[in-house]
Amino acid sequence: MPEEKQSEPLLEVKLLKKHFPIRRGFLKHVVGQVKAVDGVSFYVNEGETLGLVGESGCGKTTAGRCILRALEPTSGELLFRDPQLGKVDLATLDEKTLHRVRRNLRMIFQDPYASLNPRMTLLEIVGAPLRAMNLARGKELEDQVAEILRVVGLRPEYMRRYPHAFSGGQRQRIGLARALAPRPKFIVCDEPVSALDVSVQAQILNLLQDLQNELGLTYLFVAHDLSVVAHISNRVAVMYVGKIVEMASTHELFSTPRHPYTEALMSAIPLPDPRPREKRVLLAGEVANPANPPSGCYFHPRCIYARDVCTEKEPEFTEISAGHYVKCHRASELNLSGAVELTPLK
């Protein structure tokens, strides 16, 4: 599986920003901006999984929705290598061209209960993208839906049933089938297992990996559970208050983190036996307000390693070793602790 940057990544995000206006008063004047995503850059190679992690509200899901143009980005480039059109900037595409490209850009949503229309059968839900993109009609559509249901582990005769007849794990398989229907190249997985039991999580994760190997899929895997990310991701990007603070291969990030925020996340991973843990990094204070972020490094009010330069100057997002990028003034001098134990899910 790829870890180094390919000459032509499938997706390259450059300085992506998404700011939401704060409006006040009777005339709803704009008095500020919530910087949900603030200058994010990363790439995803074809056939790999990039994990995007961070605390709730850090901008992970917003970044994924901007890539799919479910939200209009404020600025930045979203360079996608489409099989038919070649390299295109998703941020500037007109509706007609975007409709063509969306065949290769799909999303799996977090909540398997809220993301499925209770008034539609499985045939209507899974077949919706095929009809919308004029890929199949009538008997051909039914045959394709039946095949996709088999692929995700559901019986084709279920296609006349409604979502309420299925468990949470089965509903997430339906959501996966809907995403797979037009045979996409790239899928944003928005915390697809966070609402499921642990045993069902492992089934869905293994299914995602099997489908990736069989169909050549590429994933942006948005999550906050680091044990899940370690299991499925080739590389991991860590977000804090709208910015990516570290990105590296999964093994390197978990074994030798270079950003203090990443170290704190690693120390919070629950272990079956807590005795091997040498220390727990407890962060002081609250997460910075994206509408009024602090000066310099956004993380400095909570960082035990902060110095004067951290409060005055924003650090650059620099490559400190092959494929390992960090946004920290002291990355080269700190000796941080990684995850004590990584046990892949079965």
C-alpha positions as CSV (number, residue, x, y, z in Angstrom):
1,M,0.0,0.0,0.0
2,P,1.4,3.4,-0.9
3,E,2.9,5.7,1.8
4,E,5.2,8.0,-0.2
5,K,3.7,10.8,-2.3
6,Q,3.1,9.6,-5.8
7,S,4.0,11.8,-8.8
8,E,0.3,12.3,-9.4
9,P,-1.9,11.9,-6.3
10,L,-5.6,11.1,-6.9
11,L,-6.5,14.1,-4.7
12,E,-4.4,17.1,-3.7
13,V,-5.9,19.7,-1.4
14,K,-4.1,23.1,-1.3
15,L,-4.7,25.8,1.3
16,L,-8.4,24.8,1.7
17,K,-10.4,27.3,3.8
18,K,-14.1,27.2,4.9
19,H,-15.2,30.2,6.9
20,F,-18.8,30.6,8.2
21,P,-20.0,34.2,8.7
22,I,-21.2,35.3,12.2
23,R,-24.2,37.6,11.7
24,R,-25.7,40.0,14.3
25,G,-28.4,42.5,14.6
26,F,-31.7,43.1,12.7
27,L,-29.9,43.5,9.4
28,K,-27.7,40.5,10.0
29,H,-24.5,42.3,9.5
30,V,-21.4,40.1,9.3
31,V,-19.4,40.7,12.5
32,G,-16.9,37.9,12.3
33,Q,-15.9,34.5,10.8
34,V,-15.8,31.0,12.2
35,K,-12.7,29.5,10.7
36,A,-13.9,25.9,10.5
37,V,-11.1,24.9,8.0
38,D,-8.2,27.4,7.9
39,G,-5.6,26.7,5.2
40,V,-5.5,22.9,5.1
41,S,-3.2,21.1,2.7
42,F,-2.8,17.3,2.1
43,Y,-2.8,14.7,-0.6
44,V,-4.3,11.2,-1.0
45,N,-2.6,8.7,-3.3
46,E,-4.6,6.3,-5.4
47,G,-5.5,3.1,-3.6
48,E,-4.6,4.3,-0.1
49,T,-6.5,5.4,3.0
50,L,-5.7,8.7,4.6
51,G,-7.0,9.0,8.2
52,L,-8.1,12.5,9.3
53,V,-8.3,12.7,13.1
54,G,-8.9,15.3,15.8
55,E,-11.3,16.4,18.5
56,S,-14.9,17.1,17.8
57,G,-15.3,20.4,16.1
58,C,-11.8,20.6,14.6
59,G,-13.1,20.8,11.0
60,K,-12.6,17.2,9.8
61,T,-16.1,16.7,8.5
62,T,-16.2,20.2,7.1
63,A,-13.1,19.5,5.1
64,G,-14.6,16.3,3.7
65,R,-17.8,18.0,2.7
66,C,-15.9,20.8,1.0
67,I,-14.0,18.2,-1.1
68,L,-17.3,16.8,-2.3
69,R,-18.7,20.4,-2.8
70,A,-21.5,19.6,-0.4
71,L,-20.2,22.8,1.2
72,E,-18.8,25.6,-1.0
73,P,-15.2,26.3,0.0
74,T,-14.2,29.8,0.9
75,S,-10.9,29.5,-1.0
76,G,-8.2,26.9,-1.9
77,E,-7.7,24.3,-4.6
78,L,-9.1,20.7,-4.7
79,L,-7.2,19.0,-7.5
80,F,-8.8,15.7,-8.4
81,R,-7.5,13.3,-11.1
82,D,-10.8,12.2,-12.8
83,P,-10.5,9.1,-15.1
84,Q,-12.5,10.8,-17.9
85,L,-11.7,14.5,-17.5
86,G,-8.1,14.4,-16.2
87,K,-7.0,16.7,-13.4
88,V,-9.7,19.2,-12.4
89,D,-10.1,21.7,-9.6
90,L,-13.3,20.7,-7.8
91,A,-13.5,24.1,-6.1
92,T,-14.1,25.9,-9.4
93,L,-16.2,23.4,-11.5
94,D,-19.6,24.4,-12.8
95,E,-22.6,22.4,-11.9
96,K,-22.7,20.4,-15.2
97,T,-19.1,19.3,-15.0
98,L,-19.4,18.7,-11.2
99,H,-22.3,16.4,-11.8
100,R,-20.1,14.3,-14.2
101,V,-17.2,14.2,-11.7
102,R,-19.4,13.2,-8.7
103,R,-19.7,9.7,-10.2
104,N,-16.2,9.2,-8.8
105,L,-16.7,11.1,-5.5
106,R,-19.0,9.6,-2.9
107,M,-19.6,9.7,0.8
108,I,-20.5,7.4,3.6
109,F,-22.2,9.2,6.4
110,Q,-21.8,8.8,10.2
111,D,-25.3,8.1,11.3
112,P,-26.8,5.0,9.6
113,Y,-30.2,5.9,11.0
114,A,-30.5,9.5,9.9
115,S,-28.7,9.1,6.5
116,L,-31.3,6.7,5.0
117,N,-34.8,7.9,3.9
118,P,-37.3,5.8,5.9
119,R,-39.9,6.2,3.1
120,M,-37.6,4.6,0.4
121,T,-36.9,0.9,-0.2
122,L,-33.3,-0.4,-0.6
123,L,-33.9,-0.5,-4.3
124,E,-34.8,3.2,-4.4
125,I,-31.9,4.2,-2.0
126,V,-29.1,2.3,-3.6
127,G,-30.5,2.9,-7.1
128,A,-30.9,6.7,-6.6
129,P,-27.3,7.6,-7.8
130,L,-27.7,5.2,-10.8
131,R,-30.9,7.0,-11.9
132,A,-29.6,10.5,-11.1
133,M,-26.5,9.9,-13.3
134,N,-28.4,8.0,-16.1
135,L,-26.3,4.9,-15.5
136,A,-29.1,2.3,-15.4
137,R,-32.9,2.0,-15.6
138,G,-35.5,-0.7,-15.2
139,K,-34.4,-4.3,-15.0
140,E,-30.7,-3.3,-15.5
141,L,-30.9,-1.0,-12.4
142,E,-32.5,-3.8,-10.3
143,D,-29.7,-6.2,-11.4
144,Q,-27.0,-3.7,-10.5
145,V,-28.6,-3.0,-7.1
146,A,-28.8,-6.8,-6.4
147,E,-25.1,-7.2,-7.3
148,I,-24.1,-4.3,-5.1
149,L,-26.1,-5.7,-2.1
150,R,-24.3,-9.0,-2.5
151,V,-20.9,-7.2,-2.5
152,V,-21.6,-5.5,0.8
153,G,-23.0,-8.7,2.4
154,L,-26.8,-8.2,2.1
155,R,-29.2,-10.5,0.4
156,P,-30.7,-9.2,-2.9
157,E,-34.2,-10.1,-1.9
158,Y,-34.0,-7.4,0.8
159,M,-34.2,-4.7,-1.9
160,R,-38.0,-4.3,-1.4
161,R,-37.7,-3.6,2.3
162,Y,-37.4,-0.3,4.2
163,P,-34.5,0.8,6.4
164,H,-36.5,0.3,9.7
165,A,-36.2,-3.5,9.1
166,F,-32.4,-3.5,9.5
167,S,-29.9,-3.2,12.3
168,G,-27.4,-0.4,12.6
169,G,-24.6,-2.5,11.0
170,Q,-26.9,-3.5,8.2
171,R,-28.0,0.1,7.6
172,Q,-24.3,1.1,7.3
173,R,-23.9,-1.6,4.7
174,I,-26.8,0.0,2.8
175,G,-25.1,3.4,3.0
176,L,-21.9,1.8,1.7
177,A,-23.9,0.1,-1.1
178,R,-25.3,3.5,-2.1
179,A,-21.8,5.0,-2.2
180,L,-20.5,2.1,-4.3
181,A,-23.4,2.1,-6.8
182,P,-21.8,4.4,-9.5
183,R,-18.4,2.6,-9.1
184,P,-16.5,5.6,-7.6
185,K,-12.7,6.1,-7.3
186,F,-12.7,8.2,-4.1
187,I,-14.9,7.9,-1.0
188,V,-15.1,10.2,2.1
189,C,-15.9,8.0,5.1
190,D,-17.3,10.3,7.7
191,E,-16.9,8.4,11.0
192,P,-18.7,5.4,9.4
193,V,-18.3,3.1,12.5
194,S,-18.6,5.5,15.4
195,A,-22.3,4.8,15.9
196,L,-21.9,1.0,15.9
197,D,-21.0,-1.7,18.5
198,V,-17.4,-2.7,18.6
199,S,-17.9,-6.1,17.1
200,V,-19.9,-4.6,14.2
201,Q,-17.2,-1.9,13.8
202,A,-14.6,-4.6,13.0
203,Q,-16.9,-6.2,10.4
204,I,-17.5,-2.9,8.6
205,L,-13.8,-1.9,8.7
206,N,-12.8,-5.3,7.3
207,L,-15.4,-5.0,4.6
208,L,-14.0,-1.5,3.7
209,Q,-10.5,-2.9,3.4
210,D,-11.7,-5.9,1.3
211,L,-13.6,-3.6,-1.1
212,Q,-10.6,-1.3,-1.3
213,N,-8.4,-4.2,-2.5
214,E,-11.0,-5.6,-4.9
215,L,-12.2,-2.4,-6.4
216,G,-9.2,-0.2,-6.2
217,L,-10.9,2.4,-3.9
218,T,-9.3,5.4,-2.2
219,Y,-10.6,6.6,1.2
220,L,-10.4,9.7,3.2
221,F,-11.3,8.2,6.6
222,V,-12.6,10.8,9.0
223,A,-12.5,9.6,12.6
224,H,-11.7,10.4,16.2
225,D,-11.1,6.9,17.4
226,L,-7.3,6.4,17.0
227,S,-7.4,2.6,17.4
228,V,-9.8,2.5,14.4
229,V,-7.5,4.8,12.4
230,A,-4.5,2.7,13.2
231,H,-6.3,-0.3,11.9
232,I,-7.4,1.0,8.5
233,S,-5.1,3.9,7.5
234,N,-1.9,4.0,5.5
235,R,-1.2,7.6,6.5
236,V,-2.7,9.9,9.2
237,A,-3.3,13.7,9.3
238,V,-4.0,15.3,12.7
239,M,-6.3,18.4,12.8
240,Y,-6.6,21.0,15.5
241,V,-8.9,24.0,15.2
242,G,-9.1,24.0,11.4
243,K,-5.5,23.3,10.7
244,I,-3.5,20.1,10.1
245,V,-0.7,20.0,12.7
246,E,0.9,16.7,11.7
247,M,0.8,14.2,8.8
248,A,2.8,11.0,8.4
249,S,2.6,7.3,7.8
250,T,0.5,5.5,10.4
251,H,3.4,3.6,11.9
252,E,5.7,6.6,12.1
253,L,2.9,8.9,13.5
254,F,1.9,6.4,16.2
255,S,5.5,5.4,17.2
256,T,7.3,8.8,16.9
257,P,4.8,11.7,17.0
258,R,6.5,15.2,16.6
259,H,3.6,17.5,17.6
260,P,2.6,17.9,21.3
261,Y,-1.1,17.6,20.4
262,T,-0.5,14.3,18.7
263,E,1.3,13.1,21.8
264,A,-1.7,14.0,23.9
265,L,-4.0,12.1,21.6
266,M,-1.8,9.0,21.8
267,S,-1.7,9.1,25.6
268,A,-5.5,9.1,25.6
269,I,-5.8,5.7,23.7
270,P,-7.4,3.3,26.2
271,L,-5.4,0.1,26.9
272,P,-6.5,-3.3,28.1
273,D,-3.7,-3.2,30.7
274,P,-3.0,0.4,31.9
275,R,0.2,-0.6,33.8
276,P,2.6,-0.2,30.8
277,R,1.6,3.5,30.4
278,E,4.4,5.7,31.7
279,K,2.5,8.9,31.7
280,R,-0.8,10.5,30.6
281,V,-0.6,13.9,28.9
282,L,-3.4,16.0,30.3
283,L,-4.1,19.2,28.3
284,A,-5.0,22.3,30.3
285,G,-7.6,24.8,29.2
286,E,-10.2,24.5,26.4
287,V,-10.0,24.0,22.7
288,A,-9.3,27.4,21.0
289,N,-12.3,29.3,19.6
290,P,-12.2,29.1,15.8
291,A,-14.0,32.4,15.6
292,N,-11.3,34.1,17.7
293,P,-8.2,31.9,17.6
294,P,-5.1,32.8,19.6
295,S,-2.0,34.4,18.1
296,G,0.9,32.3,16.9
297,C,0.4,28.6,17.2
298,Y,-3.2,27.8,17.9
299,F,-2.2,25.1,20.3
300,H,0.2,27.1,22.5
301,P,-2.3,28.0,25.3
302,R,-2.6,24.2,26.1
303,C,1.0,23.2,25.2
304,I,3.4,22.3,28.1
305,Y,6.3,22.8,25.7
306,A,5.4,26.3,24.5
307,R,8.0,29.1,24.3
308,D,7.7,32.8,23.5
309,V,8.0,32.2,19.7
310,C,5.0,29.9,19.9
311,T,2.8,32.8,21.1
312,E,4.2,35.3,18.6
313,K,4.6,33.4,15.3
314,E,2.6,30.8,13.5
315,P,4.8,27.8,12.7
316,E,5.1,26.6,9.1
317,F,3.9,23.2,8.0
318,T,7.2,21.6,7.1
319,E,8.6,18.2,6.1
320,I,11.0,17.1,8.8
321,S,11.6,13.7,7.3
322,A,10.4,11.8,4.2
323,G,6.6,12.0,4.2
324,H,6.4,13.4,7.8
325,Y,5.0,16.9,8.0
326,V,4.7,18.9,11.2
327,K,3.4,22.4,12.2
328,C,5.5,23.1,15.3
329,H,8.4,25.4,16.1
330,R,10.0,22.8,18.3
331,A,9.4,19.6,16.3
332,S,13.0,18.8,15.7
333,E,14.1,19.1,19.4
334,L,11.2,17.5,21.3
335,N,11.3,13.8,22.3
336,L,7.6,12.9,22.4
337,S,5.9,9.6,23.5
338,G,4.0,7.6,21.0
339,A,1.2,5.0,21.5
340,V,2.2,2.3,24.0
341,E,0.4,-0.5,22.1
342,L,-1.3,-0.9,18.8
343,T,-3.6,-3.8,18.5
344,P,-5.3,-4.1,15.1
345,L,-9.0,-4.8,15.2
346,K,-10.1,-8.3,14.1
